[in-house]
Amino acid sequence: MLKGVIPMLPTPFDVNKDIIFDDISSLIENQIEMGAHGISILGLGGESGLLTYDERIAVTEYTIKEVAGRLPIIAGVGAATTEDTCNLANHAASKGISAIMLAPRPIKTQTKSDLIAYFTKVSKAAESIDVMLQNAPEYLGIDLNNELMKHLTDEIKNITYIKSEKPPVSNTIFNLKQTFSKGNIGIFGGQAAVGFFELLESGGTGTIPGCEATSILVKIWDEYEVNKDKKKAMEIFHKVLPFFIFEMQSLEMFIKCTKTVLLQKGIISSNETRFEIELSPVAKSILERHFIQLMEVEEKLKGDQNVK
């Protein structure tokens, strides 16, 4: 079963808004070096909705080639049409992706029957691999209630994970754990790791955050899950929580901050996005303070590891 810290890679763009594939290679190598337990691509944080169908195919195939079996890969497949979503799901399954992440289409007039038909059809298109349901009502406007998700997991055998981005995290994960008490469904969180500690305390399986602070999140995971040192894990988390809160003020802010931090680290060569957003001078100043704090925490953890 997938578990742990499985960061979402941003999709790097140059000034012409074209994908920088060399930067994807750099991101992958960095995540492996930072101890990630897997890699996620083409989710909301990867600007998947702003990529063409062919670009998504290209990113999927390039990522698989570059990862070369070293880590499991989760790929988002939600698209504008059911046909495209099914084709992306089938392509991911045929090329060796570990699991697809599947969110509902952002159509508020959908009925329960519509949603069941959609998830059934797409899951069947990827029936050889696992499916992760994504519930992100604040971003998509559709809330998958626990009753519906239980029905889907009972009826569709390859739905084995749920990623919930519905606040409050502690209530949501607790209720999901109650609903799926048999323990055969992995429960993931996201939201830039703002609720990571709540997820850990609630018994979550893992998180799909951004990829700009992976070594720190992996250390928190290890202290809590492996070393059973809750106090140490909380101490580290509280040092970086203000940054996660700052960047998660909106999805666009999260993506821009993630790319800016990765650019400052020298991991990618551009922080361009396909949506229009510019950080104000005040925002840039605040982000710079957070960046300095992130680097200090990373260096401290690296030093502690070297001493051991």
Secondary structure, 3 states (H helix, E strand, C coil): CCCEECCECCCCECCCCCECHHHHHHHHHHHHHCCCCCEEECCHHHCHHHCCHHHHHHHHHHHHHHHCCCCCEEEECCCCCHHHHHHHHHHHHHHCCCEEEECCCCCCCCCHHHHHHHHHHHHHHCCCCEEEEEECHHHHCCCCCHHHHHHHHHHCCCEEEEEECCCCHHHHHHHHHHHCCCCCCEEEECHHHCCHHHHHHCCCCEECCCCCCHHHHHHHHHHHHHCCCHHHHHHHHHHHHHHHHHHCCCHHHHHHHHHHHHHHCCCCCCCECCCCCCCCHHHHHHHHHHHHHHHHHHHHHHHHHHHC
